[in-house]
Amino acid sequence: MATATTRLCAFLMVLYTCFADDINLIHKPDSAPVRLFTEEELKRYDGSEDGQPIYMAIKGVVFDVTKGKGFYGKGSAYNALVGRDSTRAVAKMSLDPADLTPDTEGLTADQLDSLEKVFEGTYKTKYPIAGYTAARILNADGSPNKHFQPEPQPQLRTKDEF
């Protein structure tokens, strides 16, 4: 039995090798290109310039929240959250300037749970990912984080500005 299976696999590999160029296979890349945002670059997308997208980062994931301009645009209620990584503010449901940071140190279990629910249930389902902050992609020493994986967002297309 194992011999027949082995022969079948070998036969299929030979067939594939011989005809691969003649068969139009649909190839889906492992992931979309990943855009890296520095803190300085992210600040440019704070909703203050008409025609520019509005970006907000949570947990190092940069979301394009432009379609929520009524909430995040210049002069809007949540404008303080955009143009930066506002992870702590989202976890605490706060607009206090001291909370407009990616730092999660000292947050309670309830706040971390709230952060995860809002991140997964609101932002990942509603807003396309525009990229990632350097802190999400790079290690503290600036080297690439080999464990980085782009966030899955199958219901939305990843924003591509390249």
N, C-alpha and C positions, 0 to 999 in steps of 0.2 A: 504494500500500500504506500509506504513512504517513498519507494522508488518511483512509482507512478506519479505521485504528487511532485516529486523533484523533477522528473522529466517534463511534466506539464508546465511547471514554473519556468524551466529552462527554455522550452518551446515558446512560451509567451514572451519571454525576454528577447529571444531572437526575432520573433515576429515584430515586436515593438521597435527594436533597433533597426530592422529593415524598412519599416514603413512609417516611422515616426515623422519624417519630414513630409510625407504625403498626407498625414492625418492632421487636420486642424484641431489641435487640442486647446482647450480653453485653459489658460494659465492664469491663476490668481496669485499675485505676489503675497508673500507672508504678511506684509503690512504696508500701509501707505507711507510715503516719506514723512519723516518726523521733523518738525520745525522747532528749533531751540530759541527761546526768548530769554534775553537777559532782563534784569530788573529795569534797566534804563529803556530798553526797547518796549517793554510792556507798558511803561508809563505813557508812551505816545498814543495808546489806544484807550484813553480815558473818557471818551465821549465829548471832548471839548472841541473837536474839529469836525465840522459837517463833512459828510462823505467818507469819513474814515470809519472802519469797523470799530466796534466796542468790544474789548476783551477783558476777561476776568479770570483769574486763576484760583483754583481750589485744589489743594493737595498736589500742587505742581502741575496740574492739567489746565491748560489755557483754553477757555471756552469763548466762542464768538457769541456774545449776548446781544448783538446788534438788533435782532428782531424784538428784543425786549427793551427797545430804546425808551419807551414810556416809563420804565422802571429804572433803567441804568444810564440814560442820556444826561447830558449837561443840565443841572438844576433839578434832576429827578431824585426821588426818595432814596434810591440805593446807589447813586452815583459815586459815593465814597468807596464802594467796594471794587470799582473797575480800575483798570490800569495797574493792577498789582495782584499779588497772591493774598487773598483775604480768608484763608483757611480758618484762622482763629475766630474772626468775626462771624463767619457762617456757623461755626460750631456753637458759639455763644449767643447767636442771634443778636448781634451787637453792631452798632455803628460807631462805637467809641473809637477815636483815632488810635488809642493804645492797642486795640484788638485788630487793626488792619495789618496783619502780619501772617506769614506762613507757620509761625511757631505754635506747636500744639502742647508744649510742655506745661504741665500743671492742670490740663483740662480734666474734668470729671469723666467718669465712665458714661454718664448720661449725655454730656456734651459731645463726646467722641461718637456715641451711638447716633445722636442727632446729626452730626456732621456726615456720617456715612449714609444715613437715610436721605438727606438733602442732596448729597453728591450723586448717589445712584438714582434716586427717585425723581429728582428735579433736573439737575444740570445735565447728567448724561442722557436723559431721555428727551430733553427739550432743546439743547444747544449743541451745535457741532463743535468738535474739538479742533482748535486752530494750531495747537502745538503743546509744548511742555516747557516749564521753566528749567533753567540750568540746574537748580537744586534737585529736580526730579530725574534728570538724565545723567548728571555727573556726580562723582564722589566728591567728598570734601576737598581732596587734593587736586581736583580738576580733571582727573582721569575719567574715561567713560565708565558708567555703571554697567557692568556686563549682565546684570540681572534686570535691567530696564525692559519693560514690555509695554507697548502702547495699549491704552485702554480700549477694550472692545466697545463698539458703538454701532451695532449692526442696523439699527433703525434709522440712523442718520449718516450722511456722507461726511467724511472728514474734510474740513475746509482746506483747500489747496490754493495757495497764493503764489506758487513758484512759476 
